[in-house]
Amino acid sequence: MSGGMSIDFGGDAGAPTPAAVERGAGGPPQHSSLLILGSGPAGLTAAIYAARAQLAPRVLAGYAPGGQLMLTSEVENFPGFPEGIDGPELMTQMRKQAERFGAVMVDQDVDRVDFKVRPFHVSSAGREYTADAVIVATGASAIWLGLESETRLRGRGVSSCATCDGFFFKGQEVAVIGGGDTAFEEALFLTRFATKVHLIHRRDTFRASKIMIERAEAHPLIEIHVNREVTEVIGEKSTEALVLRDTIGGGTERLAVGGLFVAIGHRPNTALLGGVIPSDENGYLQIEGDGTTASAIDGVFIAGDVHDHRYRQAVTAAGDGCRAAIDAERWLAEHAAGAR
């Protein structure tokens, strides 16, 4: 499942939530017409639409529900919130909306799936779940540097999405880490807001396309640092500077920046599927055919960043969740009667 911090989604004290009721091992399989794997914008939007369609979906939300927005301090580009909204608060509201219409939330990770049998089988925390249809909305996780200081300052100057957070760094110097097209695209995008963009790469050669490299090299606001790696992010309440290590000579230097964008890649959260759904060379799940969310397995649908490596936005993931729920509803209307 997508990473993130745990959060209390409310509920009356002493009255167990649906998630609490379903925790624990043992018992017969819990059957649903529709099972949704993941609780980011895609999964929760799918749950809202499916619940309103009277499908009574069950959502395996993960032990750390909410997806990547749980790491975002403020979201200003999600429609309907002109003053912005905290990422965790947005996910809380989406979850409450899905529960209002009858979606059942189960705050457990998925251990394994079996999509070769009908109904489909999903194992989670010692319990078995079955479903006539499944929506896979497990998202993707940014690949981070693995520094303690980087983790501590996520959402406080450290980000993995320039499109999401670049506006907050207007008038500041920022840094981008990476050597592929994504890193160069983010650096060029950030020149709209930052006074200077430092592009940092641990080697002196890049994976980015020639045209992207030429654009960055020619841009007056971009400075490229090669053979450098970030060993520490400096700051208490917000990012103030980086410690750069020379990967050849070994010396270090301090670079004052107000923001750090890590652009070394994303990893789709598909390990739990065991390779049963076709994916591309980077592991992103593939959609079968044009204009739908259907996977190669009849009755299994895909939504959000687990297949979308181009846009990776909350609003596009939510749109995918809507499409997947509608596709699943129509599929169930045609097939569910004979699915069990």
Beta strands, then each sheet from edge to edge (+ up, - down):
strand 1: 30-37
strand 2: 58-60
strand 3: 104-106
strand 4: 112-114
strand 5: 120-124
strand 6: 127-136
strand 7: 140-142
strand 8: 158-159
strand 9: 173-177
strand 10: 196-200
strand 11: 222-225
strand 12: 228-234
strand 13: 241-246
strand 14: 252-256
strand 15: 259-262
strand 16: 266-268
strand 17: 300-302
sheet 1: 3+ 2+ 1+ 6+ 5- 4+
sheet 2: 3+ 2+ 1+ 6+ 17+
sheet 3: 7+ 16-
sheet 4: 8+ 15+ 9+ 10+ 11+
sheet 5: 12+ 13- 14+
end
